[in-house]
Amino acid sequence: MIYKEKFKIGLKDIEKKDEVSDIAILEYLEDIAAYHSDCVGYGIKTNQITNLNWILLDWKVQVINRPKYGQTLTIHTWSRKVEKFYAYRDFEVYDNENNLCAIATSKWLLISSQTGKIARVEPEMAAKYQSEPERNVFGEETLSKLKEPEHFEREIQYTVQRKDIDVIGHMHNLYYLNLAYEALPEEIYEQRPFASIRMMYKKEIKLGVTVNCKYTNENGKHIIVMESQKGKVLHAIVEIG
């Protein structure tokens, strides 16, 4: 099942040269994923009935052509694969002239909103998403585990504030990208937007928690690791380039 929605690029969605920002693209993808789940009965609208939530574990986004302010984008999304507790979702982003602008894939974990524990994706639930296993935007499995570098060039600290918290009480997944950008050296930050974004989430960050954000460049990729103050808990790894 291919689910489609249109999104118009507004003022808050742009950065340099009136082009859509990285965070705006991710916002569109997150929204359409939620809308698709709503329409099959397992989204925000039905959470109090199903007691289930989808938690994002991984993003991979590749920008091919970056559209500008005022354009209306058409985004396609579909469930690519469902297995036990996980679901894989892909995306395609098209501009006004039907040019492919970006592709993305993602991995999601199903949890119980009552217990906070992992929940199994039952066959009835999986069937409603009508997965499209042959439609893989990257042509292969590309969400292998990101590894934490041994050495870092720069480090900042950030304490999570109320504005960062989402509807389930965690730091919103998209804000990890904003935090990663804060950890970049100024000369790297000024190179944004970036053509590729990879984010792997390991442990949620809650209100008031202070995280260390450590930056390095490795094999041409800018890598930001987010961990607890004492380094005992890995929260996320972000790789951009």
C-alpha positions as CSV (number, residue, x, y, z in Angstrom):
1,M,0.0,0.0,0.0
2,I,1.5,3.3,-1.1
3,Y,0.2,6.2,1.0
4,K,0.6,9.8,-0.4
5,E,0.3,13.3,1.0
6,K,1.2,16.8,-0.2
7,F,3.3,19.3,1.8
8,K,3.9,22.9,0.9
9,I,7.3,24.3,1.8
10,G,6.7,27.3,4.2
11,L,8.9,30.0,5.6
12,K,10.0,28.1,8.7
13,D,11.1,25.2,6.5
14,I,13.9,26.9,4.6
15,E,17.5,27.9,5.1
16,K,20.1,29.0,2.6
17,K,19.1,30.0,-0.9
18,D,15.4,29.5,0.1
19,E,15.9,25.7,0.0
20,V,14.1,23.3,2.3
21,S,16.1,22.4,5.4
22,D,17.1,19.0,6.6
23,I,14.9,19.2,9.6
24,A,11.9,20.2,7.5
25,I,12.3,17.1,5.3
26,L,12.4,14.9,8.3
27,E,9.3,16.6,9.7
28,Y,7.4,15.9,6.5
29,L,8.5,12.2,6.6
30,E,7.5,11.9,10.3
31,D,4.1,13.4,9.6
32,I,3.3,11.2,6.7
33,A,4.3,8.1,8.6
34,A,1.9,9.1,11.3
35,Y,-0.9,9.9,8.9
36,H,-0.5,6.5,7.3
37,S,-0.7,4.7,10.6
38,D,-3.8,6.8,11.5
39,C,-5.5,5.6,8.3
40,V,-4.9,1.9,9.1
41,G,-6.0,2.2,12.7
42,Y,-2.7,2.2,14.6
43,G,-1.8,5.8,14.9
44,I,-2.1,8.7,17.3
45,K,-5.9,8.9,16.9
46,T,-6.4,5.3,18.1
47,N,-3.7,5.1,20.7
48,Q,-6.2,5.0,23.6
49,I,-7.9,2.1,22.0
50,T,-4.9,0.0,20.8
51,N,-2.5,1.1,23.6
52,L,0.3,0.9,21.1
53,N,3.0,3.3,20.0
54,W,5.5,3.2,17.2
55,I,9.0,4.3,18.4
56,L,11.6,5.3,15.8
57,L,14.9,3.5,15.9
58,D,16.7,4.5,12.7
59,W,16.6,7.1,9.9
60,K,18.5,7.1,6.6
61,V,17.8,10.0,4.3
62,Q,19.4,10.9,0.9
63,V,18.6,14.2,-0.7
64,I,19.0,14.2,-4.5
65,N,17.6,17.6,-5.5
66,R,16.7,20.2,-2.9
67,P,13.4,22.0,-3.5
68,K,12.8,25.6,-2.6
69,Y,10.3,27.8,-0.7
70,G,6.7,27.7,-2.0
71,Q,6.9,24.4,-3.8
72,T,4.4,21.7,-3.0
73,L,6.0,18.3,-2.4
74,T,4.3,15.0,-3.0
75,I,5.5,12.3,-0.6
76,H,5.0,8.6,-1.0
77,T,5.5,6.2,1.9
78,W,4.9,2.5,2.5
79,S,5.5,-0.3,4.9
80,R,8.4,-2.3,3.3
81,K,8.6,-5.1,5.9
82,V,7.2,-6.1,9.2
83,E,8.9,-8.7,11.4
84,K,8.1,-9.6,15.0
85,F,8.4,-6.3,16.9
86,Y,9.8,-4.1,14.1
87,A,8.5,-2.4,11.0
88,Y,10.6,-0.9,8.1
89,R,9.1,2.1,6.2
90,D,10.4,3.8,3.0
91,F,9.8,7.2,1.5
92,E,10.0,9.1,-1.8
93,V,9.8,12.8,-2.1
94,Y,8.8,14.5,-5.4
95,D,8.7,18.2,-6.4
96,N,6.1,20.2,-8.4
97,E,7.4,18.7,-11.7
98,N,7.5,15.1,-10.3
99,N,11.2,15.0,-10.0
100,L,12.5,12.7,-7.3
101,C,14.0,15.0,-4.6
102,A,14.8,12.6,-1.7
103,I,14.6,9.0,-0.6
104,A,14.5,7.6,2.9
105,T,14.2,4.5,4.9
106,S,13.4,4.0,8.6
107,K,13.0,1.3,11.3
108,W,10.3,1.4,14.0
109,L,9.7,-0.5,17.2
110,L,6.2,-1.3,18.5
111,I,5.7,-0.7,22.3
112,S,2.8,-0.9,24.7
113,S,1.8,2.5,25.9
114,Q,0.5,0.9,29.1
115,T,3.6,-1.0,30.1
116,G,6.3,0.7,28.1
117,K,7.5,-2.7,27.0
118,I,8.1,-4.1,23.5
119,A,4.9,-5.4,21.8
120,R,4.6,-8.0,19.1
121,V,3.2,-6.9,15.7
122,E,0.3,-9.3,15.3
123,P,-0.5,-10.7,11.8
124,E,-3.8,-8.8,11.7
125,M,-2.0,-5.5,12.3
126,A,0.8,-6.2,9.8
127,A,-1.8,-7.1,7.2
128,K,-3.5,-3.7,7.4
129,Y,-0.2,-2.0,6.3
130,Q,-0.1,-4.1,3.1
131,S,3.7,-4.1,3.0
132,E,5.6,-3.7,-0.3
133,P,8.8,-5.8,0.2
134,E,9.9,-5.3,-3.4
135,R,10.0,-1.5,-3.1
136,N,13.3,-0.8,-1.4
137,V,14.4,2.8,-2.1
138,F,18.1,2.0,-1.5
139,G,18.0,-1.3,-3.2
140,E,19.5,-3.2,-0.2
141,E,19.3,-3.4,3.6
142,T,21.1,-0.2,4.7
143,L,20.4,0.2,8.4
144,S,23.3,-1.7,9.8
145,K,24.5,-0.6,13.2
146,L,26.5,2.6,13.5
147,K,29.7,2.3,15.5
148,E,30.9,4.7,18.1
149,P,34.3,6.3,17.1
150,E,37.2,6.0,19.5
151,H,38.4,9.6,19.3
152,F,36.6,12.9,19.1
153,E,37.6,16.4,18.2
154,R,34.9,18.4,20.0
155,E,32.3,18.1,22.8
156,I,29.4,20.1,24.1
157,Q,26.8,19.5,26.8
158,Y,23.0,20.0,26.6
159,T,20.3,19.8,29.2
160,V,16.9,18.7,27.7
161,Q,14.2,21.3,28.2
162,R,10.4,21.2,28.1
163,K,10.3,22.4,24.5
164,D,12.2,19.3,23.5
165,I,9.7,16.8,24.8
166,D,7.2,14.9,22.6
167,V,3.8,13.4,23.3
168,I,5.2,10.3,25.0
169,G,7.5,12.1,27.4
170,H,10.8,11.7,25.5
171,M,13.1,14.1,23.6
172,H,11.5,14.3,20.2
173,N,13.4,12.2,17.7
174,L,13.8,15.1,15.2
175,Y,15.5,17.3,17.7
176,Y,18.4,15.0,17.9
177,L,19.4,16.4,14.5
178,N,19.2,20.0,15.8
179,L,21.4,18.9,18.7
180,A,23.9,17.2,16.4
181,Y,24.2,20.4,14.4
182,E,25.0,22.3,17.6
183,A,27.9,20.0,18.2
184,L,29.4,20.7,14.8
185,P,32.4,23.0,14.4
186,E,31.3,26.4,13.0
187,E,33.0,25.8,9.6
188,I,31.2,22.4,9.2
189,Y,27.9,23.8,10.4
190,E,28.0,26.5,7.7
191,Q,28.2,23.7,5.0
192,R,24.6,22.7,5.7
193,P,22.3,21.5,4.4
194,F,23.7,18.0,4.0
195,A,22.9,15.4,1.3
196,S,22.8,12.4,3.6
197,I,21.5,11.9,7.1
198,R,21.7,8.8,9.2
199,M,20.4,8.6,12.8
200,M,20.4,5.6,15.1
201,Y,18.5,5.9,18.4
202,K,19.6,3.7,21.3
203,K,18.1,5.1,24.5
204,E,15.5,7.8,25.0
205,I,16.4,11.1,26.6
206,K,14.0,12.6,29.2
207,L,13.3,16.0,30.5
208,G,16.2,17.5,32.6
209,V,18.8,15.0,31.5
210,T,22.2,16.5,30.5
211,V,23.9,14.7,27.5
212,N,27.4,14.9,26.2
213,C,27.5,15.4,22.4
214,K,30.9,14.4,20.9
215,Y,31.9,15.2,17.4
216,T,34.5,13.8,15.0
217,N,35.1,13.5,11.2
218,E,35.7,9.9,10.1
219,N,36.1,8.8,6.4
220,G,34.5,12.1,5.2
221,K,31.4,11.7,7.5
222,H,30.6,14.0,10.4
223,I,29.7,11.8,13.4
224,I,28.0,13.0,16.6
225,V,27.6,10.7,19.5
226,M,25.1,11.5,22.3
227,E,25.7,9.9,25.6
228,S,25.1,10.3,29.3
229,Q,27.4,12.6,31.3
230,K,29.4,9.7,32.7
231,G,29.4,7.9,29.3
232,K,27.6,4.9,30.6
233,V,24.5,5.3,28.4
234,L,24.6,5.7,24.6
235,H,21.5,7.7,23.5
236,A,22.1,8.1,19.8
237,I,24.6,8.3,16.9
238,V,24.1,10.8,14.1
239,E,26.1,10.6,10.9
240,I,25.8,13.4,8.2
241,G,27.7,14.2,5.1
